[in-house]
């Protein structure tokens, strides 16, 4: 207990230089150093994110798209940079105002002020996804702490159950067309790219005719035209209640093939962007970075999900 009290006493009475900026005694210089070091990293991160989002639109970018992409990169980079350096500045400022470090002033209050100010810089359309992402990370960290102390126990493959339930709810709302009337979120745009417009709601009810369809002529397997006719029947065969125009077989295969190719291209493109320095210096290990099984993981996951669903 005495050793623990000494650790707590030292943490509360330490200076902001020992806690947040040990490389300099000046609080302003420390915050400025964090600003200068975090700005290039933030710019690099959001350049990759926004360029990939531009590529995923699957069309030649217009001048307006390029303008929005540049503005988005600058805005999001300013958000992340502000969150980084303002935390350091708020830690020092709050310590000077209250006279020392306390349980709430070590991280909670400075983090709240820095995050609030940074979110005011970010685009309103991205604030909700960012809040959900951070809430998810915070919940996971809290759960891991409780599990480490033996207060809770994880279910084997429980993350798969959570993912399945979440996707089920999202796809149900997507097919009901809730995102068009009430909930407008970028998640449904991603679902639209993955699942296609054919699965987007609200679904129209198709009247199935009760009249007996005329019998087709029997197929003569001895003639070449019979094989062509059989292939055409298999390709165009579908149930009258299906909303898609093409046959079910073609719809399912293309629905799995497009996300497969898109996922592989996205993962390979991301690896190329992250290793652009090695490519320029001709030090890229292509077999280790690109031509391996890991480059197929995202494509196989997206393609199999879309194919099995359809």
C-alpha positions, 0 to 999 in steps of 0.5 A, spaced: 500 500 500 505 504 501 508 503 494 502 504 491 501 511 494 507 513 492 506 512 485 499 515 486 503 521 489 508 522 484 503 521 478 499 527 481 505 532 483 509 531 477 509 537 472 507 537 465 514 537 462 514 530 465 507 528 463 506 530 456 512 534 453 519 531 456 523 534 450 522 541 452 520 545 458 516 550 454 508 548 454 507 552 447 513 549 444 511 542 446 504 543 443 507 546 437 512 540 436 506 535 436 502 540 431 508 539 426 509 532 427 502 530 427 500 534 421 504 530 415 501 523 418 494 526 418 495 528 411 498 522 409 492 518 413 486 522 410 490 522 403 489 515 402 482 515 405 479 520 401 483 517 394 480 510 396 473 513 397 474 517 390 476 510 387 470 506 389 466 511 386 468 507 379 467 513 375 472 518 372 472 523 377 469 530 375 472 537 377 467 538 382 469 531 385 477 533 385 475 539 389 471 536 394 476 531 395 481 536 396 477 540 401 475 533 405 483 532 406 484 538 408 478 539 413 479 532 416 487 533 417 486 539 420 481 535 425 486 530 427 492 535 428 487 539 432 485 533 436 493 531 437 496 538 439 490 541 443 490 535 448 497 537 450 496 544 450 489 543 454 493 538 459 498 544 461 493 549 461 488 546 466 494 544 470 496 551 471 489 553 472 487 548 478 494 548 480 496 541 479 494 534 476 487 531 479 484 524 477 479 528 472 484 533 469 490 528 467 486 526 461 478 526 461 477 534 461 483 536 456 481 530 452 473 532 452 475 540 450 480 537 445 475 533 442 470 538 442 474 543 438 476 538 433 469 535 432 467 543 430 472 543 425 470 536 422 465 536 416 458 535 419 457 529 415 463 525 418 461 527 426 456 521 427 461 516 424 467 518 428 463 518 434 460 511 433 468 509 431 470 512 438 465 509 442 466 502 439 473 503 441 472 505 448 467 500 449 472 495 447 477 498 451 473 498 457 471 490 456 478 488 455 479 492 462 474 488 465 476 482 462 483 482 465 480 483 472 476 477 471 469 481 472 467 479 465 468 473 460 468 473 453 464 468 449 468 464 443 467 468 437 462 473 440 465 478 435 462 474 429 455 474 433 455 482 434 457 483 426 452 478 424 446 481 428 449 488 426 449 487 418 442 483 419 439 490 422 443 494 417 440 490 411 433 490 413 433 497 414 436 498 407 431 493 404 426 497 407 428 503 404 429 507 411 435 510 409 431 514 404 426 517 409 429 517 416 436 515 417 441 518 412 448 515 413 454 513 409 454 506 411 448 505 407 452 508 401 457 503 402 452 497 402 449 500 396 456 499 393 457 492 396 450 489 395 448 493 388 442 498 387 437 491 386 437 490 393 435 497 395 429 498 398 423 500 399 422 493 395 416 493 390 411 488 391 411 483 384 404 480 382 405 473 381 400 471 375 396 465 377 395 463 369 399 457 367 405 459 363 405 456 356 409 449 356 416 450 352 418 446 346 422 440 349 429 440 348 433 436 343 439 434 346 442 432 339 442 439 336 447 444 337 442 449 338 439 445 343 445 447 348 444 454 346 437 454 348 439 450 354 444 455 356 439 461 355 434 458 359 439 457 365 442 464 364 435 468 364 431 463 369 428 467 375 422 467 379 417 472 378 418 475 385 425 477 384 426 484 383 432 484 378 432 483 371 437 478 369 436 471 371 438 469 378 444 465 376 447 471 373 445 475 378 448 471 384 455 470 380 456 477 378 454 479 385 459 475 388 464 477 382 464 484 383 465 485 390 471 480 390 475 484 384 473 490 388 476 488 394 482 485 391 483 491 387 482 496 394 487 492 398 492 492 393 491 499 391 492 500 399 498 496 399 501 500 393 500 507 396 503 505 403 509 503 400 510 508 395 516 510 398 519 503 397 516 503 390 520 509 388 527 507 391 526 500 387 526 496 394 519 493 394 518 486 395 512 484 391 512 477 393 511 479 400 507 485 400 502 484 394 503 477 391 500 473 397 494 470 400 493 476 404 491 480 398 485 476 397 482 476 404 478 483 403 476 481 396 474 474 398 470 476 405 466 481 401 465 477 395 462 471 399 458 475 403 454 478 397 454 472 393 451 468 399 446 473 401 444 474 394 
